[in-house]
Amino acid sequence: MTTSEETVNHQLLRTPGLLITGTDTDVGKTYITALIARELTSQGIHVGVYKPVCTGSFPQLAGRPGWQDIEELARAIGFVGPDAHICPQRFAAPLAPPVAARQEGKSVDAGLLRSGAFWWEGRVDLLLVEGVGGLLSPLTEDESVADLARDLGYPLIVVSRLGLGTINHTLMTVEIALKRGLQIAGIILNETAPAQGGMAGASNPSEIAQRCSVPILAIVGYKQPVRERCEDKIDWMSLARRNVAEKNSTGPRGRE
């Protein structure tokens, strides 16, 4: 373990925050993270956004590579500055981070995944951290998103794709998170394509709620703002401030 890893593993971020993870890739983690960031920014809250590693670049003017996720997160908070503050490790190939890094003759720096978030300390009221893929998606040769979530200590927001198949993916994500001792603030069901939800999407909330103790915070239609299931708006700051020592007591029902 490197010195930077040891330091971060023993020092949780003081800034309140949330870690947005997904049940899979392309479930809309960046979109949801940006929605939350815009909502909080409109309330006068200073928000930071952090994605520890990003893959899959596109060519910009002058031939420089760009990363869509980084640009979307930066726009959400009006950030003007080096990409490295939002995402310190960036690789060109649209592959899992350790695989994309190997293609460039590099490796993912596990210590930097953690220490990069500390740039935002003292600069923002709340930090939103966006993961890569799902909880067990690889970040380094021997670590997953779940390992990073454990060390950062932030409650999770689980983004699930609205539609057929999401019940299984959501319950598995919740189960592995709780088995790893991770706190879950809630689930957001997101429609990633027009009319994708259909009949399955209409039944997703009740079926998940019946089998899972974690609250469903919102259902988001395709490219729509967050539509809360209750009249009260989501208090993101309160969710972020929840003591990380308070763990969800039960996971998917029927499991021990």
Beta strands, then each sheet from edge to edge (+ up, - down):
strand 1: 17-22
strand 2: 47-50
strand 3: 53-55
strand 4: 58-59
strand 5: 65-66
strand 6: 89-91
strand 7: 126-134
strand 8: 156-161
strand 9: 184-190
strand 10: 216-220
strand 11: 227-228
sheet 1: 2+ 7+ 1+ 8+ 9+ 10+ 11-
sheet 2: 3+ 6+
sheet 3: 4+ 5-
end
